[in-house]
Amino acid sequence: KYKRDLLKVKFILSQKGTIVARNRTVLFEYIVMWLKNVILLIFLTQEICGQWRDWSSRSKTCRTSRGDIGKCVNPKHCWYDGDDLFESDNICGYARYRPLFCCPPNDNEPIINTRSADARCEDYGRLDINSRVRENNIFSSEITMGVKSSTKEFPHMAVLGYGSVESIEWKCGGSLISDQFVLTAAHCLRTKSGDVKIVRLGDLDLKSEEDNAQPQQFTVSQMIAHPQYKSDSDYNDIALLKLDSAVKYTSFVRPACLESSSDLQGRKFIATGWGSVEFAGANSDTLQKVDLDYFPDDRCKQVFGPQRTLKDGVNATIQLCAGGYDMGKDTCQGDSGGPLQVRLSGRFSTYKIVGITSFGKGCGLEKVPGVYTRVSYYVPWIESIVWTS
């Protein structure tokens, strides 16, 4: 009996030892699993925070090395894969010690805008029309006084007519900015030949019907000069023309965007018009284009100081200077009201209007710029009339 009881005790103790060992094993496995979860949680937290930083940077706007407004992103989140994306000038920030690059706008990416002009610009860039054009490299050193434009290259370009329909005089330019409004200079509203009466869009050669163009012609139903414009002053030289009917958008006729940023340092511009190709010369029958450089405000004020029509000299808030540092590059008589513009990357023949040709000293003088109305300052006024809704 004694031996039997002793065996029972040994059996019970062995069972308890097994239970304790099992409990220790379970506890160890639980600790290991807990540590794995903690490590995984830390890893996921770092990744999520990193992704959040990368993705949150997409709300930050920047300017690309080409001068376009884009989004500051991790390059793997940018649709564009050109070599210039990775240029040092294109770095716009850092996330977890990794450089972020300024990604140019993508036509197919929906963008939410708060300004009417910006929202319309996105719409214009997506117009479903065939607007591909054969481009000339207008920034080449071979250009001196401008070259002829290509068909469909500047589909927003307008020419303003004066006098009777039977004997129209084309004297100023303008830019189509909506289906019924053209932007121009206020001093173009009235000339010695009378008020502006006709607006022609989509033309290339004003005296030819065989220039591969499809012009549309309209009557001006309303002239709207800026309320602060005075005919004896060069300030606030900006106006809107309302057409008698809506234009039909084609690859030859489509609107341009408005530049809402005042930062134009180092930008390259394109000026277009049917004006004179030399001082006091006859206007050109064909649409001309020329590349121009931004002139710093201090240089602009040195050239255009106080005078009768410019009481305080050039006002950099509402005006800007552009021209060629080489002899011959400039706008001239007949180009007034026409656009100073930049082309948007990723869009066929879509431009932003930066300035409106206003006045200058002669034409094509070396290191003497022309003066342009700065469009960005007037965007709220334009929006209040063109996009009232």
Beta strands, then each sheet from edge to edge (+ up, - down):
strand 1: 61-63
strand 2: 69-73
strand 3: 91-95
strand 4: 98-103
strand 5: 147-148
strand 6: 157-162
strand 7: 169-176
strand 8: 181-184
strand 9: 190-191
strand 10: 194-201
strand 11: 216-225
strand 12: 239-243
strand 13: 257-258
strand 14: 268-273
strand 15: 288-295
strand 16: 319-323
strand 17: 339-343
strand 18: 351-359
strand 19: 370-374
sheet 1: 1+ 2- 4+ 3-
sheet 2: 5+ 15- 14+ 17- 18+ 13+
sheet 3: 5+ 15- 16+ 19-
sheet 4: 9+ 10- 6+ 7- 8+ 12- 11+
end
